[in-house]
């Protein structure tokens, strides 16, 4: 097999691993939030176990990219594509970590009835998942127009985060007996907001890949 063909084949395999880590991380986030609503401790524990697979995938992507750079010495777009894959995989691994964090909050909450309406949290989760799924499509298609639109959605999530935290803090002040649960839900809110930020990060990585310049899309 020619050197270029070998490079393209290995790159395609790494891109496939990136799609897998992205899919697993997004599924973990959705499942972790469902487990919170259901107060399903078994489902939450499974999130913690499955995160080992996500972590291993990121390590494999890093190792393979390092080996390709050492062996092939790529330049220009090829090198950018490899570095962007490493960064994007890291972002998706962090989303998996936030899913784990939400699962841990669910475990800490136990079976005590939720005292705070989950409507805003559900909206944040839905919008964050929408952003993550859309940016993976944009990443595969190298679609910067879609990437820009996704980054703009981050403002919506940020605004909802601010409004929800304000409501949570007010609820805690009005019901001191529930402050522990309110604190756990505030953390969940933060983990969802941070996951949306990682969708924006991947959008910025895509712009760097295509344009060869760094852009900050959520300012």
C-alpha positions as CSV (number, residue, x, y, z in Angstrom):
1,X,0.0,0.0,0.0
2,X,1.3,3.5,-0.9
3,X,2.3,5.8,1.8
4,X,-0.6,8.2,1.0
5,X,-3.1,5.4,0.9
6,X,-1.9,4.1,4.3
7,X,-2.2,7.6,5.8
8,X,-5.7,8.0,4.5
9,X,-6.8,4.6,5.8
10,X,-5.4,5.3,9.3
11,X,-6.9,8.7,9.3
12,X,-10.3,7.3,8.4
13,X,-10.0,4.8,11.2
14,X,-9.2,7.5,13.7
15,X,-12.1,9.6,12.5
16,X,-14.3,6.5,13.1
17,X,-13.0,6.2,16.6
18,X,-13.8,9.9,17.1
19,X,-17.4,9.4,16.0
20,X,-17.6,6.4,18.4
21,X,-16.4,8.5,21.4
22,X,-18.8,11.3,20.5
23,X,-21.7,8.9,20.2
24,X,-20.9,7.2,23.5
25,X,-20.4,10.5,25.3
26,X,-23.7,12.0,24.0
27,X,-25.6,8.9,24.9
28,X,-24.0,8.9,28.4
29,X,-25.2,12.5,28.9
30,X,-28.7,11.7,27.8
31,X,-28.8,8.6,29.9
32,X,-27.4,10.3,33.0
33,X,-30.0,13.0,32.8
34,X,-32.8,10.5,32.3
35,X,-31.5,8.6,35.4
36,X,-31.7,11.9,37.3
37,X,-35.3,12.4,36.4
38,X,-36.2,8.8,37.1
39,X,-33.9,8.8,40.3
40,X,-32.5,5.5,38.9
41,X,-29.4,4.7,40.8
42,X,-28.6,1.5,38.9
43,X,-28.6,3.4,35.6
44,X,-26.4,6.0,37.2
45,X,-23.9,3.4,38.3
46,X,-23.8,2.0,34.8
47,X,-22.7,5.5,33.5
48,X,-19.7,5.3,35.8
49,X,-18.7,1.9,34.5
50,X,-19.2,2.8,30.8
51,X,-17.0,5.9,31.2
52,X,-13.9,3.6,31.2
53,X,-14.6,2.8,27.5
54,X,-14.8,6.5,26.6
55,X,-11.5,7.2,28.4
56,X,-9.8,4.3,26.7
57,X,-11.0,5.5,23.3
58,X,-9.5,8.9,23.9
59,X,-6.2,7.4,24.9
60,X,-6.2,5.2,21.7
61,X,-6.9,8.2,19.5
62,X,-4.1,10.2,21.2
63,X,-1.6,7.3,20.8
64,X,-2.5,6.7,17.2
65,X,-2.2,10.3,16.2
66,X,1.2,10.6,18.0
67,X,2.4,7.5,16.1
68,X,1.1,8.9,12.8
69,X,2.9,12.2,13.3
70,X,6.1,10.4,14.2
71,X,6.0,8.0,11.2
72,X,4.4,10.1,8.5
73,X,5.5,13.6,9.5
74,X,2.4,15.2,8.0
75,X,2.2,19.0,7.2
76,X,-0.4,21.6,6.5
77,X,-4.0,20.4,6.5
78,X,-3.0,16.8,7.2
79,X,-1.3,17.8,10.5
80,X,-4.2,20.2,11.4
81,X,-6.7,17.4,10.8
82,X,-4.8,15.1,13.2
83,X,-4.4,17.7,15.9
84,X,-8.1,18.7,15.6
85,X,-9.1,15.1,16.1
86,X,-7.1,15.0,19.3
87,X,-8.7,18.2,20.6
88,X,-12.2,17.2,19.6
89,X,-11.8,13.8,21.2
90,X,-10.7,15.5,24.4
91,X,-13.8,17.7,24.3
92,X,-16.1,14.7,23.9
93,X,-14.3,12.8,26.7
94,X,-15.1,15.8,28.9
95,X,-18.7,15.5,28.0
96,X,-18.5,11.9,29.1
97,X,-17.0,13.1,32.4
98,X,-19.9,15.5,32.9
99,X,-22.3,12.7,32.3
100,X,-20.4,10.8,35.1
101,X,-20.7,13.9,37.4
102,X,-24.5,14.1,36.8
103,X,-24.7,10.4,37.6
104,X,-22.9,11.0,40.8
105,X,-25.2,13.8,41.8
106,X,-28.1,11.4,41.2
107,X,-26.5,8.9,43.5
108,X,-26.0,11.5,46.1
109,X,-29.6,12.6,45.8
110,X,-30.8,9.1,46.3
111,X,-34.6,8.6,46.3
112,X,-35.6,11.8,48.0
113,X,-38.4,13.5,45.9
114,X,-37.2,16.4,43.8
115,X,-38.4,19.7,45.2
116,X,-37.4,21.9,42.2
117,X,-39.2,21.9,38.9
118,X,-37.0,20.2,36.2
119,X,-38.4,22.0,33.2
120,X,-35.4,24.4,32.7
121,X,-32.9,21.6,33.3
122,X,-34.7,19.4,30.7
123,X,-34.6,22.3,28.2
124,X,-30.9,22.8,28.8
125,X,-30.2,19.1,28.4
126,X,-32.2,18.9,25.2
127,X,-30.5,21.9,23.7
128,X,-27.1,20.7,24.7
129,X,-27.6,17.3,23.2
130,X,-29.0,19.0,20.0
131,X,-25.8,21.1,19.8
132,X,-23.5,18.1,20.4
133,X,-25.2,15.9,17.8
134,X,-25.3,18.7,15.3
135,X,-21.6,19.6,15.7
136,X,-20.6,15.9,15.1
137,X,-22.5,16.0,11.8
138,X,-20.9,19.3,11.0
139,X,-17.5,17.9,11.9
140,X,-17.9,14.8,9.6
141,X,-19.1,17.0,6.7
142,X,-16.6,19.8,7.5
143,X,-19.6,22.3,7.4
144,X,-18.5,25.6,9.0
145,X,-21.9,27.2,8.4
146,X,-23.6,24.6,10.6
147,X,-20.7,24.9,13.1
148,X,-21.3,28.7,13.4
149,X,-25.0,28.2,14.0
150,X,-24.3,25.7,16.7
151,X,-21.9,28.0,18.5
152,X,-24.6,30.7,18.5
153,X,-26.9,28.3,20.4
154,X,-24.5,28.4,23.2
155,X,-25.7,31.9,24.2
156,X,-29.2,30.5,24.6
157,X,-27.8,27.7,26.9
158,X,-25.8,30.3,28.9
159,X,-28.8,32.5,29.4
160,X,-30.9,29.6,30.5
161,X,-28.1,28.5,32.9
162,X,-28.0,31.9,34.5
163,X,-31.8,32.1,34.9
164,X,-32.0,28.6,36.3
165,X,-29.2,29.1,38.8
166,X,-30.9,32.2,40.0
167,X,-34.1,30.3,40.6
168,X,-32.2,27.5,42.4
169,X,-30.5,29.9,44.7
170,X,-33.8,31.6,45.5
171,X,-35.4,28.2,46.2
172,X,-32.5,27.3,48.5
173,X,-32.9,30.6,50.4
174,X,-36.7,30.1,50.8
175,X,-36.4,26.4,51.8
176,X,-33.1,26.0,53.8
177,X,-34.1,22.4,54.6
178,X,-33.7,21.5,50.9
179,X,-30.4,23.3,50.4
180,X,-28.5,20.0,49.9
181,X,-30.7,18.9,47.0
182,X,-30.7,22.4,45.5
183,X,-26.9,22.3,45.6
184,X,-26.8,19.0,43.7
185,X,-29.2,20.3,41.1
186,X,-27.1,23.5,40.7
187,X,-24.1,21.3,39.9
188,X,-26.2,19.4,37.3
189,X,-27.1,22.7,35.7
190,X,-23.4,23.6,35.6
191,X,-22.4,20.3,34.0
192,X,-25.0,20.7,31.2
193,X,-23.8,24.3,30.5
194,X,-20.2,23.1,30.3
195,X,-21.1,20.3,28.0
196,X,-22.6,22.8,25.6
197,X,-19.4,24.8,25.8
198,X,-17.6,21.8,24.5
199,X,-19.8,21.7,21.4
200,X,-18.7,25.3,20.8
201,X,-15.1,24.2,21.3
202,X,-15.4,21.6,18.6
203,X,-17.0,24.2,16.2
204,X,-13.9,26.3,16.8
205,X,-11.6,23.3,16.1
206,X,-13.5,22.8,12.8
207,X,-13.0,26.4,11.8
208,X,-9.3,26.0,12.5
209,X,-9.2,22.9,10.4
210,X,-10.8,24.6,7.4
211,X,-9.5,28.1,7.7
212,X,-6.1,27.5,9.3
213,X,-6.9,30.3,11.8
214,X,-8.2,30.3,15.4
215,X,-11.7,31.8,15.9
216,X,-13.6,32.4,19.1
217,X,-17.2,31.8,18.3
218,X,-18.9,32.3,21.6
219,X,-17.9,35.9,22.3
